[in-house]
């Protein structure tokens, strides 16, 4: 199935709504604009397997461009608009994009790359133009609204968020099936029960793998999507009530923000329409998820996967309540937890998580990174550490990169983060290792408060004591710094690397 099928059957059906503006795009409108853009790409000489790149906010044209690439057999690389121009330049160059599309809202980032990337065949801007860019609206205006003659399935080629290093492009083979026959993410319909009567809320940036994958799948299957341009906790609840949202996808930081709303605010919105609230991207602290299930009911599903698409692990609320802290059991793969020598470790023992039998991928133009992600038996890893229980449920400990070794003791900072985030005054937290002359490293926490006016030495002691009341002292921070905001990706991933690098540089390391 594809948007063309839906447009033919029910042309006036809503494809997506931009929440903040109320703009409604029908399937007929989506189909026409996507066809025009596909014709534009062909007129520029782009053929199956070529690349385009887009730097866009959650723009009303975002899906039109993606579906144009999807039906033209192209790879499309959506880039985070939070990146600096040098990072954008790197990605556009690395993916070998022939066309670059942005918006006037992103012109400050886009303009510097004009001269740096002369190999681009075309540069387009939405809403306005600046020197070096043509109007995308004008470029497609005279193109046919009918399908191109040689439709074939394209695919996204996204870049990792760079939480542990420079972004890596994740390339998977293009589907060989005829256009319109690919299922997309079958879990959306088969596992999560979405139908054409469902309504999906997307509160996250569309350039990230999960929001893009879920929303494109919804559109492929005739499921209307409500798109938030920016996440705001109370507004998300309002949208659930207004549109009778049935399905949605979240990250734990969004749960935290909603739970820390005043109770009278939280409870005044009707969320009873929710049938499935999916979350991923980072481990969710057990008390946070307990409260969400108590509030929303047993509609919360969790999964563990990556942009790499090399495996999918998931569980529902009932399973989680029986295995609190787990991210689930594998659906399309096998899980191996291995020590540093690559040997499987016993049940309950932590090690590097490997996927076997899942999807194939490579890091684009980086054989070394691809090789580093592979086990000698061909299994692949995302670099995460965890363990399996006796029932085969997987638990994430942390990213291997962030493990702290203090006095020979291995410490996973996620444990302390999960404790501190539950303190009433804490809204965000990062825990990592900083230099210590005697132990090599010591545990440091950086905390964002709900009210930064409360930051003080007294509160630091209170938080340290709170952590020690719930966790072994060796795993707790030795000191806490307060900051008004942490460097967190809009998808929920924490750029802990930036904080860690800052502290190590200050120590001359």
Protein Blocks (a to p, Z undefined) as FASTA:
>chain_A
ZZklmmmmmmmbcfbdcfknopacdfklmmmmmmmmmmmmmmnopaehiacdddddddfk
lmmmmmmmmmnopacddddfkbcfklmmmmmmmnopabdcddfklmmmmmmmmmmmmmbm
bdcdehiacehiacfklmmmmpcfbdcfkbccdddddddehlnoccddddddddfbdehi
agbjmklmmmnopafkbccddfbdfkbmklmmmmmmmmmnopacdddfbdcfklmmmmmm
mnopabdcddfklmmmmmmpcfklmmmpccklpmbdcdehiacdfklmmmmmmmnopabc
cddddfkopaccdddfklmmmmghiabjcfkbccddddfkopacdehiacddddehiacd
ddehilklmmmmpcfkopacehiacdddfkopacdfbdfklpcceehiacdfklmmmmmm
mpmkbcbdcddddddfknopacddddddfblmlgcfklmmmmmmmmmmmocfklpcfbdc
ddfbdcddfklpacfklmmmmmmmmnoZZ
